[in-house]
């Protein structure tokens, strides 16, 4: 998770668009998600990140 680029983190469009904001939000989220399993967050957590591009919008199609 500590290898995510600032370009990727800002592309999510949340908070102040900074990597620091993105990272702190993920620490909070993954700490919460892992705790029921007795696991703890670590900055080197394997995280698969993807970016998608909208190719077409079907708002007028049924």
N, CA, C, O and CB atoms as a CASP TS submission, in Angstrom:
PFRMAT TS
TARGET T0000
AUTHOR 0000-0000-0000
METHOD Language model
MODEL 1
PARENT N/A
ATOM      1  N   UNK     1       0.823  -1.184   0.000  1.00  0.00           N
ATOM      2  CA  UNK     1       0.000   0.000   0.000  1.00  0.00           C
ATOM      3  C   UNK     1       0.869   1.251   0.000  1.00  0.00           C
ATOM      4  O   UNK     1       0.437   2.306  -0.465  1.00  0.00           O
ATOM      5  CB  UNK     1      -0.937  -0.004   1.199  1.00  0.00           C
ATOM      6  N   UNK     2       2.061   1.144   0.506  1.00  0.00           N
ATOM      7  CA  UNK     2       2.931   2.315   0.578  1.00  0.00           C
ATOM      8  C   UNK     2       3.581   2.647  -0.763  1.00  0.00           C
ATOM      9  O   UNK     2       4.402   3.562  -0.838  1.00  0.00           O
ATOM     10  CB  UNK     2       4.003   2.093   1.619  1.00  0.00           C
ATOM     11  N   UNK     3       3.225   1.915  -1.829  1.00  0.00           N
ATOM     12  CA  UNK     3       3.774   2.201  -3.152  1.00  0.00           C
ATOM     13  C   UNK     3       2.769   2.895  -4.066  1.00  0.00           C
ATOM     14  O   UNK     3       3.054   3.101  -5.245  1.00  0.00           O
ATOM     15  CB  UNK     3       4.246   0.921  -3.799  1.00  0.00           C
ATOM     16  N   UNK     4       1.611   3.255  -3.548  1.00  0.00           N
ATOM     17  CA  UNK     4       0.609   3.968  -4.334  1.00  0.00           C
ATOM     18  C   UNK     4       1.150   5.356  -4.659  1.00  0.00           C
ATOM     19  O   UNK     4       1.727   6.021  -3.798  1.00  0.00           O
ATOM     20  CB  UNK     4      -0.753   4.060  -3.569  1.00  0.00           C
ATOM     21  N   UNK     5       0.965   5.785  -5.890  1.00  0.00           N
ATOM     22  CA  UNK     5       1.482   7.095  -6.304  1.00  0.00           C
ATOM     23  C   UNK     5       0.526   8.215  -5.903  1.00  0.00           C
ATOM     24  O   UNK     5      -0.657   7.982  -5.653  1.00  0.00           O
ATOM     25  CB  UNK     5       1.717   7.123  -7.824  1.00  0.00           C
ATOM     26  N   UNK     6       1.055   9.419  -5.846  1.00  0.00           N
ATOM     27  CA  UNK     6       0.207  10.570  -5.536  1.00  0.00           C
ATOM     28  C   UNK     6      -0.794  10.816  -6.661  1.00  0.00           C
ATOM     29  O   UNK     6      -1.896  11.304  -6.407  1.00  0.00           O
ATOM     30  CB  UNK     6       1.064  11.827  -5.302  1.00  0.00           C
ATOM     31  N   UNK     7      -0.431  10.487  -7.896  1.00  0.00           N
ATOM     32  CA  UNK     7      -1.380  10.621  -9.009  1.00  0.00           C
ATOM     33  C   UNK     7      -2.585   9.711  -8.800  1.00  0.00           C
ATOM     34  O   UNK     7      -3.725  10.129  -9.006  1.00  0.00           O
ATOM     35  CB  UNK     7      -0.694  10.292 -10.351  1.00  0.00           C
ATOM     36  N   UNK     8      -2.335   8.472  -8.393  1.00  0.00           N
ATOM     37  CA  UNK     8      -3.445   7.550  -8.149  1.00  0.00           C
ATOM     38  C   UNK     8      -4.304   8.036  -6.990  1.00  0.00           C
ATOM     39  O   UNK     8      -5.530   8.061  -7.094  1.00  0.00           O
ATOM     40  CB  UNK     8      -2.920   6.136  -7.861  1.00  0.00           C
ATOM     41  N   UNK     9      -3.671   8.420  -5.893  1.00  0.00           N
ATOM     42  CA  UNK     9      -4.446   8.824  -4.719  1.00  0.00           C
ATOM     43  C   UNK     9      -5.301  10.054  -5.017  1.00  0.00           C
ATOM     44  O   UNK     9      -6.438  10.132  -4.552  1.00  0.00           O
ATOM     45  CB  UNK     9      -3.512   9.109  -3.536  1.00  0.00           C
ATOM     46  N   UNK    10      -4.790  10.999  -5.767  1.00  0.00           N
ATOM     47  CA  UNK    10      -5.581  12.192  -6.086  1.00  0.00           C
ATOM     48  C   UNK    10      -6.681  11.886  -7.096  1.00  0.00           C
ATOM     49  O   UNK    10      -7.689  12.591  -7.142  1.00  0.00           O
ATOM     50  CB  UNK    10      -4.677  13.296  -6.626  1.00  0.00           C
ATOM     51  N   UNK    11      -6.501  10.845  -7.905  1.00  0.00           N
ATOM     52  CA  UNK    11      -7.517  10.510  -8.909  1.00  0.00           C
ATOM     53  C   UNK    11      -8.825  10.036  -8.282  1.00  0.00           C
ATOM     54  O   UNK    11      -9.860  10.035  -8.949  1.00  0.00           O
ATOM     55  CB  UNK    11      -6.989   9.439  -9.843  1.00  0.00           C
ATOM     56  N   UNK    12      -8.795   9.638  -7.022  1.00  0.00           N
ATOM     57  CA  UNK    12     -10.034   9.234  -6.356  1.00  0.00           C
ATOM     58  C   UNK    12     -10.917  10.432  -6.034  1.00  0.00           C
ATOM     59  O   UNK    12     -12.110  10.269  -5.778  1.00  0.00           O
ATOM     60  CB  UNK    12      -9.720   8.466  -5.078  1.00  0.00           C
ATOM     61  N   UNK    13     -10.347  11.636  -6.045  1.00  0.00           N
ATOM     62  CA  UNK    13     -11.135  12.849  -5.887  1.00  0.00           C
ATOM     63  C   UNK    13     -11.719  13.075  -4.507  1.00  0.00           C
ATOM     64  O   UNK    13     -12.776  13.693  -4.381  1.00  0.00           O
ATOM     65  CB  UNK    13     -12.221  12.835  -6.853  1.00  0.00           C
ATOM     66  N   UNK    14     -11.056  12.588  -3.473  1.00  0.00           N
ATOM     67  CA  UNK    14     -11.594  12.742  -2.121  1.00  0.00           C
ATOM     68  C   UNK    14     -10.670  13.585  -1.251  1.00  0.00           C
ATOM     69  O   UNK    14      -9.461  13.649  -1.474  1.00  0.00           O
ATOM     70  CB  UNK    14     -11.812  11.372  -1.476  1.00  0.00           C
ATOM     71  N   UNK    15     -11.270  14.231  -0.253  1.00  0.00           N
ATOM     72  CA  UNK    15     -10.482  15.028   0.684  1.00  0.00           C
ATOM     73  C   UNK    15      -9.767  16.163  -0.015  1.00  0.00           C
ATOM     74  O   UNK    15     -10.327  16.820  -0.893  1.00  0.00           O
ATOM     75  CB  UNK    15      -9.476  14.156   1.406  1.00  0.00           C
ATOM     76  N   UNK    16      -8.523  16.388   0.381  1.00  0.00           N
ATOM     77  CA  UNK    16      -7.749  17.473  -0.232  1.00  0.00           C
ATOM     78  C   UNK    16      -6.911  16.981  -1.413  1.00  0.00           C
ATOM     79  O   UNK    16      -6.033  17.697  -1.895  1.00  0.00           O
ATOM     80  CB  UNK    16      -6.840  18.121   0.810  1.00  0.00           C
ATOM     81  N   UNK    17      -7.184  15.755  -1.878  1.00  0.00           N
ATOM     82  CA  UNK    17      -6.530  15.126  -3.037  1.00  0.00           C
ATOM     83  C   UNK    17      -5.074  14.740  -2.794  1.00  0.00           C
ATOM     84  O   UNK    17      -4.380  14.319  -3.719  1.00  0.00           O
ATOM     85  CB  UNK    17      -6.596  16.054  -4.212  1.00  0.00           C
ATOM     86  N   UNK    18      -4.612  14.880  -1.560  1.00  0.00           N
ATOM     87  CA  UNK    18      -3.212  14.568  -1.273  1.00  0.00           C
ATOM     88  C   UNK    18      -3.029  13.087  -0.971  1.00  0.00           C
ATOM     89  O   UNK    18      -3.971  12.392  -0.592  1.00  0.00           O
ATOM     90  CB  UNK    18      -2.709  15.408  -0.099  1.00  0.00           C
ATOM     91  N   UNK    19      -1.799  12.620  -1.146  1.00  0.00           N
ATOM     92  CA  UNK    19      -1.457  11.244  -0.787  1.00  0.00           C
ATOM     93  C   UNK    19      -1.633  11.043   0.717  1.00  0.00           C
ATOM     94  O   UNK    19      -2.123   9.999   1.148  1.00  0.00           O
ATOM     95  CB  UNK    19      -0.004  10.908  -1.215  1.00  0.00           C
ATOM     96  N   UNK    20      -1.237  12.031   1.515  1.00  0.00           N
ATOM     97  CA  UNK    20      -1.351  11.900   2.973  1.00  0.00           C
ATOM     98  C   UNK    20      -2.799  11.681   3.403  1.00  0.00           C
ATOM     99  O   UNK    20      -3.076  10.848   4.266  1.00  0.00           O
ATOM    100  CB  UNK    20      -0.786  13.146   3.663  1.00  0.00           C
ATOM    101  N   UNK    21      -3.713  12.426   2.805  1.00  0.00           N
ATOM    102  CA  UNK    21      -5.134  12.242   3.123  1.00  0.00           C
ATOM    103  C   UNK    21      -5.576  10.839   2.726  1.00  0.00           C
ATOM    104  O   UNK    21      -6.202  10.136   3.519  1.00  0.00           O
ATOM    105  CB  UNK    21      -6.006  13.307   2.405  1.00  0.00           C
ATOM    106  N   UNK    22      -5.252  10.430   1.501  1.00  0.00           N
ATOM    107  CA  UNK    22      -5.619   9.109   0.995  1.00  0.00           C
ATOM    108  C   UNK    22      -5.092   8.023   1.934  1.00  0.00           C
ATOM    109  O   UNK    22      -5.830   7.112   2.311  1.00  0.00           O
ATOM    110  CB  UNK    22      -5.069   8.902  -0.437  1.00  0.00           C
ATOM    111  N   UNK    23      -3.820   8.123   2.307  1.00  0.00           N
ATOM    112  CA  UNK    23      -3.195   7.110   3.149  1.00  0.00           C
ATOM    113  C   UNK    23      -3.860   7.046   4.521  1.00  0.00           C
ATOM    114  O   UNK    23      -4.155   5.957   5.014  1.00  0.00           O
ATOM    115  CB  UNK    23      -1.704   7.396   3.301  1.00  0.00           C
ATOM    116  N   UNK    24      -4.096   8.199   5.139  1.00  0.00           N
ATOM    117  CA  UNK    24      -4.696   8.185   6.480  1.00  0.00           C
ATOM    118  C   UNK    24      -6.108   7.605   6.450  1.00  0.00           C
ATOM    119  O   UNK    24      -6.507   6.913   7.387  1.00  0.00           O
ATOM    120  CB  UNK    24      -4.727   9.605   7.067  1.00  0.00           C
ATOM    121  N   UNK    25      -6.864   7.873   5.399  1.00  0.00           N
ATOM    122  CA  UNK    25      -8.197   7.282   5.263  1.00  0.00           C
ATOM    123  C   UNK    25      -8.118   5.770   5.091  1.00  0.00           C
ATOM    124  O   UNK    25      -8.955   5.043   5.626  1.00  0.00           O
ATOM    125  CB  UNK    25      -8.937   7.905   4.079  1.00  0.00           C
ATOM    126  N   UNK    26      -7.130   5.293   4.355  1.00  0.00           N
ATOM    127  CA  UNK    26      -6.976   3.849   4.153  1.00  0.00           C
ATOM    128  C   UNK    26      -6.512   3.159   5.430  1.00  0.00           C
ATOM    129  O   UNK    26      -6.936   2.040   5.718  1.00  0.00           O
ATOM    130  CB  UNK    26      -5.984   3.569   3.019  1.00  0.00           C
ATOM    131  N   UNK    27      -5.654   3.809   6.189  1.00  0.00           N
ATOM    132  CA  UNK    27      -5.228   3.241   7.475  1.00  0.00           C
ATOM    133  C   UNK    27      -6.455   3.036   8.364  1.00  0.00           C
ATOM    134  O   UNK    27      -6.631   1.970   8.956  1.00  0.00           O
ATOM    135  CB  UNK    27      -4.182   4.169   8.182  1.00  0.00           C
ATOM    136  N   UNK    28      -7.293   4.053   8.453  1.00  0.00           N
ATOM    137  CA  UNK    28      -8.501   3.954   9.274  1.00  0.00           C
ATOM    138  C   UNK    28      -9.418   2.843   8.758  1.00  0.00           C
ATOM    139  O   UNK    28      -9.916   2.040   9.547  1.00  0.00           O
ATOM    140  CB  UNK    28      -9.254   5.301   9.291  1.00  0.00           C
ATOM    141  N   UNK    29      -9.646   2.790   7.450  1.00  0.00           N
ATOM    142  CA  UNK    29     -10.536   1.787   6.863  1.00  0.00           C
ATOM    143  C   UNK    29     -10.013   0.370   7.078  1.00  0.00           C
ATOM    144  O   UNK    29     -10.749  -0.498   7.546  1.00  0.00           O
ATOM    145  CB  UNK    29     -10.714   2.051   5.373  1.00  0.00           C
ATOM    146  N   UNK    30      -8.749   0.131   6.741  1.00  0.00           N
ATOM    147  CA  UNK    30      -8.224  -1.225   6.844  1.00  0.00           C
ATOM    148  C   UNK    30      -8.034  -1.666   8.295  1.00  0.00           C
ATOM    149  O   UNK    30      -8.149  -2.854   8.594  1.00  0.00           O
ATOM    150  CB  UNK    30      -6.907  -1.325   6.103  1.00  0.00           C
ATOM    151  N   UNK    31      -7.751  -0.739   9.188  1.00  0.00           N
ATOM    152  CA  UNK    31      -7.683  -1.075  10.611  1.00  0.00           C
ATOM    153  C   UNK    31      -9.048  -1.584  11.071  1.00  0.00           C
ATOM    154  O   UNK    31      -9.136  -2.591  11.774  1.00  0.00           O
ATOM    155  CB  UNK    31      -7.239   0.158  11.459  1.00  0.00           C
ATOM    156  N   UNK    32     -10.099  -0.891  10.678  1.00  0.00           N
ATOM    157  CA  UNK    32     -11.469  -1.283  11.026  1.00  0.00           C
ATOM    158  C   UNK    32     -11.835  -2.623  10.392  1.00  0.00           C
ATOM    159  O   UNK    32     -12.418  -3.481  11.055  1.00  0.00           O
ATOM    160  CB  UNK    32     -12.466  -0.200  10.582  1.00  0.00           C
ATOM    161  N   UNK    33     -11.497  -2.814   9.108  1.00  0.00           N
ATOM    162  CA  UNK    33     -11.834  -4.051   8.396  1.00  0.00           C
ATOM    163  C   UNK    33     -11.082  -5.272   8.938  1.00  0.00           C
ATOM    164  O   UNK    33     -11.643  -6.366   8.999  1.00  0.00           O
ATOM    165  CB  UNK    33     -11.536  -3.887   6.916  1.00  0.00           C
ATOM    166  N   UNK    34      -9.836  -5.095   9.324  1.00  0.00           N
ATOM    167  CA  UNK    34      -9.009  -6.221   9.762  1.00  0.00           C
ATOM    168  C   UNK    34      -9.242  -6.622  11.217  1.00  0.00           C
ATOM    169  O   UNK    34      -9.002  -7.771  11.589  1.00  0.00           O
ATOM    170  CB  UNK    34      -7.561  -5.883   9.571  1.00  0.00           C
ATOM    171  N   UNK    35      -9.708  -5.685  12.040  1.00  0.00           N
ATOM    172  CA  UNK    35      -9.814  -5.940  13.480  1.00  0.00           C
ATOM    173  C   UNK    35     -10.701  -7.130  13.847  1.00  0.00           C
ATOM    174  O   UNK    35     -10.336  -7.854  14.773  1.00  0.00           O
ATOM    175  CB  UNK    35     -10.339  -4.719  14.158  1.00  0.00           C
ATOM    176  N   UNK    36     -11.837  -7.389  13.192  1.00  0.00           N
ATOM    177  CA  UNK    36     -12.634  -8.563  13.576  1.00  0.00           C
ATOM    178  C   UNK    36     -11.902  -9.896  13.396  1.00  0.00           C
ATOM    179  O   UNK    36     -12.274 -10.906  13.993  1.00  0.00           O
ATOM    180  CB  UNK    36     -13.904  -8.590  12.772  1.00  0.00           C
ATOM    181  N   UNK    37     -10.867  -9.883  12.572  1.00  0.00           N
ATOM    182  CA  UNK    37     -10.101 -11.105  12.310  1.00  0.00           C
ATOM    183  C   UNK    37      -8.834 -11.199  13.158  1.00  0.00           C
ATOM    184  O   UNK    37      -8.028 -12.114  12.990  1.00  0.00           O
ATOM    185  CB  UNK    37      -9.733 -11.177  10.843  1.00  0.00           C
ATOM    186  N   UNK    38      -8.670 -10.235  14.075  1.00  0.00           N
ATOM    187  CA  UNK    38      -7.491 -10.230  14.924  1.00  0.00           C
ATOM    188  C   UNK    38      -6.230  -9.808  14.190  1.00  0.00           C
ATOM    189  O   UNK    38      -5.119 -10.076  14.647  1.00  0.00           O
ATOM    190  CB  UNK    38      -7.291 -11.583  15.517  1.00  0.00           C
ATOM    191  N   UNK    39      -6.403  -9.145  13.049  1.00  0.00           N
ATOM    192  CA  UNK    39      -5.258  -8.696  12.251  1.00  0.00           C
ATOM    193  C   UNK    39      -5.055  -7.205  12.437  1.00  0.00           C
ATOM    194  O   UNK    39      -5.990  -6.478  12.773  1.00  0.00           O
ATOM    195  CB  UNK    39      -5.459  -9.028  10.755  1.00  0.00           C
ATOM    196  N   UNK    40      -3.837  -6.757  12.219  1.00  0.00           N
ATOM    197  CA  UNK    40      -3.527  -5.339  12.345  1.00  0.00           C
ATOM    198  C   UNK    40      -3.050  -4.782  11.013  1.00  0.00           C
ATOM    199  O   UNK    40      -2.539  -5.511  10.162  1.00  0.00           O
ATOM    200  CB  UNK    40      -2.468  -5.110  13.431  1.00  0.00           C
ATOM    201  N   UNK    41      -3.225  -3.495  10.852  1.00  0.00           N
ATOM    202  CA  UNK    41      -2.790  -2.817   9.641  1.00  0.00           C
ATOM    203  C   UNK    41      -1.270  -2.695   9.620  1.00  0.00           C
ATOM    204  O   UNK    41      -0.643  -2.494  10.660  1.00  0.00           O
ATOM    205  CB  UNK    41      -3.443  -1.430   9.535  1.00  0.00           C
ATOM    206  N   UNK    42      -0.689  -2.816   8.446  1.00  0.00           N
ATOM    207  CA  UNK    42       0.742  -2.566   8.241  1.00  0.00           C
ATOM    208  C   UNK    42       0.894  -1.794   6.929  1.00  0.00           C
ATOM    209  O   UNK    42       0.197  -2.094   5.960  1.00  0.00           O
ATOM    210  CB  UNK    42       1.571  -3.916   8.212  1.00  0.00           C
ATOM    211  N   UNK    43       1.795  -0.805   6.881  1.00  0.00           N
ATOM    212  CA  UNK    43       1.959   0.006   5.671  1.00  0.00           C
ATOM    213  C   UNK    43       2.343  -0.799   4.430  1.00  0.00           C
ATOM    214  O   UNK    43       2.120  -0.343   3.309  1.00  0.00           O
ATOM    215  CB  UNK    43       2.997   1.054   5.913  1.00  0.00           C
ATOM    216  N   UNK    44       2.914  -1.982   4.614  1.00  0.00           N
ATOM    217  CA  UNK    44       3.301  -2.783   3.451  1.00  0.00           C
ATOM    218  C   UNK    44       2.203  -3.772   3.042  1.00  0.00           C
ATOM    219  O   UNK    44       2.468  -4.745   2.336  1.00  0.00           O
ATOM    220  CB  UNK    44       4.594  -3.540   3.748  1.00  0.00           C
ATOM    221  N   UNK    45       0.979  -3.516   3.487  1.00  0.00           N
ATOM    222  CA  UNK    45      -0.174  -4.326   3.115  1.00  0.00           C
ATOM    223  C   UNK    45      -0.284  -4.394   1.594  1.00  0.00           C
ATOM    224  O   UNK    45      -0.201  -3.372   0.913  1.00  0.00           O
ATOM    225  CB  UNK    45      -1.474  -3.752   3.733  1.00  0.00           C
ATOM    226  N   UNK    46      -0.469  -5.593   1.070  1.00  0.00           N
ATOM    227  CA  UNK    46      -0.630  -5.757  -0.368  1.00  0.00           C
ATOM    228  C   UNK    46      -1.987  -5.203  -0.775  1.00  0.00           C
ATOM    229  O   UNK    46      -3.023  -5.634  -0.270  1.00  0.00           O
ATOM    230  CB  UNK    46      -0.491  -7.251  -0.784  1.00  0.00           C
ATOM    231  N   UNK    47      -1.969  -4.253  -1.682  1.00  0.00           N
ATOM    232  CA  UNK    47      -3.191  -3.604  -2.138  1.00  0.00           C
ATOM    233  C   UNK    47      -3.159  -3.556  -3.653  1.00  0.00           C
ATOM    234  O   UNK    47      -2.200  -3.055  -4.240  1.00  0.00           O
ATOM    235  CB  UNK    47      -3.342  -2.175  -1.532  1.00  0.00           C
ATOM    236  N   UNK    48      -4.182  -4.066  -4.280  1.00  0.00           N
ATOM    237  CA  UNK    48      -4.268  -4.016  -5.735  1.00  0.00           C
ATOM    238  C   UNK    48      -5.157  -2.841  -6.101  1.00  0.00           C
ATOM    239  O   UNK    48      -6.320  -2.785  -5.699  1.00  0.00           O
ATOM    240  CB  UNK    48      -4.820  -5.358  -6.330  1.00  0.00           C
ATOM    241  N   UNK    49      -4.614  -1.911  -6.858  1.00  0.00           N
ATOM    242  CA  UNK    49      -5.331  -0.696  -7.231  1.00  0.00           C
ATOM    243  C   UNK    49      -5.507  -0.651  -8.738  1.00  0.00           C
ATOM    244  O   UNK    49      -4.595  -0.988  -9.494  1.00  0.00           O
ATOM    245  CB  UNK    49      -4.586   0.560  -6.735  1.00  0.00           C
ATOM    246  N   UNK    50      -6.686  -0.234  -9.165  1.00  0.00           N
ATOM    247  CA  UNK    50      -6.968  -0.137 -10.588  1.00  0.00           C
ATOM    248  C   UNK    50      -7.608   1.202 -10.903  1.00  0.00           C
ATOM    249  O   UNK    50      -8.263   1.815 -10.060  1.00  0.00           O
ATOM    250  CB  UNK    50      -7.875  -1.285 -11.043  1.00  0.00           C
ATOM    251  N   UNK    51      -7.405   1.635 -12.118  1.00  0.00           N
ATOM    252  CA  UNK    51      -8.064   2.825 -12.626  1.00  0.00           C
ATOM    253  C   UNK    51      -8.856   2.412 -13.856  1.00  0.00           C
ATOM    254  O   UNK    51      -8.361   1.675 -14.709  1.00  0.00           O
ATOM    255  CB  UNK    51      -7.035   3.962 -12.959  1.00  0.00           C
ATOM    256  N   UNK    52     -10.083   2.889 -13.937  1.00  0.00           N
ATOM    257  CA  UNK    52     -10.938   2.573 -15.073  1.00  0.00           C
ATOM    258  C   UNK    52     -11.250   3.845 -15.851  1.00  0.00           C
ATOM    259  O   UNK    52     -11.303   4.940 -15.290  1.00  0.00           O
ATOM    260  CB  UNK    52     -12.240   1.887 -14.605  1.00  0.00           C
ATOM    261  N   UNK    53     -11.451   3.681 -17.126  1.00  0.00           N
ATOM    262  CA  UNK    53     -11.817   4.804 -17.978  1.00  0.00           C
ATOM    263  C   UNK    53     -13.213   4.529 -18.525  1.00  0.00           C
ATOM    264  O   UNK    53     -13.481   3.433 -19.018  1.00  0.00           O
ATOM    265  CB  UNK    53     -10.777   5.014 -19.137  1.00  0.00           C
ATOM    266  N   UNK    54     -14.102   5.516 -18.441  1.00  0.00           N
ATOM    267  CA  UNK    54     -15.447   5.367 -18.986  1.00  0.00           C
ATOM    268  C   UNK    54     -15.344   5.398 -20.503  1.00  0.00           C
ATOM    269  O   UNK    54     -14.801   6.337 -21.085  1.00  0.00           O
ATOM    270  CB  UNK    54     -16.408   6.487 -18.459  1.00  0.00           C
ATOM    271  N   UNK    55     -15.869   4.364 -21.127  1.00  0.00           N
ATOM    272  CA  UNK    55     -15.815   4.256 -22.587  1.00  0.00           C
ATOM    273  C   UNK    55     -17.103   4.747 -23.240  1.00  0.00           C
ATOM    274  O   UNK    55     -17.078   5.272 -24.353  1.00  0.00           O
ATOM    275  CB  UNK    55     -15.547   2.812 -22.999  1.00  0.00           C
ATOM    276  N   UNK    56     -18.225   4.577 -22.551  1.00  0.00           N
ATOM    277  CA  UNK    56     -19.512   4.973 -23.095  1.00  0.00           C
ATOM    278  C   UNK    56     -20.493   5.102 -21.939  1.00  0.00           C
ATOM    279  O   UNK    56     -20.357   4.429 -20.917  1.00  0.00           O
ATOM    280  CB  UNK    56     -20.021   3.949 -24.158  1.00  0.00           C
ATOM    281  N   UNK    57     -21.476   5.968 -22.109  1.00  0.00           N
ATOM    282  CA  UNK    57     -22.505   6.162 -21.098  1.00  0.00           C
ATOM    283  C   UNK    57     -23.836   5.763 -21.727  1.00  0.00           C
ATOM    284  O   UNK    57     -24.185   6.233 -22.809  1.00  0.00           O
ATOM    285  CB  UNK    57     -22.534   7.649 -20.572  1.00  0.00           C
ATOM    286  N   UNK    58     -24.564   4.906 -21.051  1.00  0.00           N
ATOM    287  CA  UNK    58     -25.807   4.358 -21.588  1.00  0.00           C
ATOM    288  C   UNK    58     -27.043   4.964 -20.928  1.00  0.00           C
ATOM    289  O   UNK    58     -28.042   4.264 -20.762  1.00  0.00           O
ATOM    290  CB  UNK    58     -25.823   2.855 -21.416  1.00  0.00           C
ATOM    291  N   UNK    59     -27.009   6.202 -20.559  1.00  0.00           N
ATOM    292  CA  UNK    59     -28.117   6.798 -19.820  1.00  0.00           C
ATOM    293  C   UNK    59     -29.421   6.852 -20.615  1.00  0.00           C
ATOM    294  O   UNK    59     -30.497   6.806 -20.020  1.00  0.00           O
ATOM    295  CB  UNK    59     -27.743   8.181 -19.389  1.00  0.00           C
ATOM    296  N   UNK    60     -29.350   6.948 -21.949  1.00  0.00           N
ATOM    297  CA  UNK    60     -30.559   7.055 -22.762  1.00  0.00           C
ATOM    298  C   UNK    60     -30.997   5.726 -23.363  1.00  0.00           C
ATOM    299  O   UNK    60     -31.976   5.681 -24.108  1.00  0.00           O
ATOM    300  CB  UNK    60     -30.340   8.051 -23.863  1.00  0.00           C
ATOM    301  N   UNK    61     -30.300   4.659 -23.055  1.00  0.00           N
ATOM    302  CA  UNK    61     -30.634   3.354 -23.620  1.00  0.00           C
ATOM    303  C   UNK    61     -31.431   2.520 -22.629  1.00  0.00           C
ATOM    304  O   UNK    61     -31.233   2.622 -21.419  1.00  0.00           O
ATOM    305  CB  UNK    61     -29.365   2.608 -24.033  1.00  0.00           C
ATOM    306  N   UNK    62     -32.311   1.715 -23.136  1.00  0.00           N
ATOM    307  CA  UNK    62     -33.138   0.850 -22.283  1.00  0.00           C
ATOM    308  C   UNK    62     -32.660  -0.569 -22.382  1.00  0.00           C
ATOM    309  O   UNK    62     -33.223  -1.456 -21.740  1.00  0.00           O
ATOM    310  CB  UNK    62     -34.620   0.937 -22.669  1.00  0.00           C
TER
END
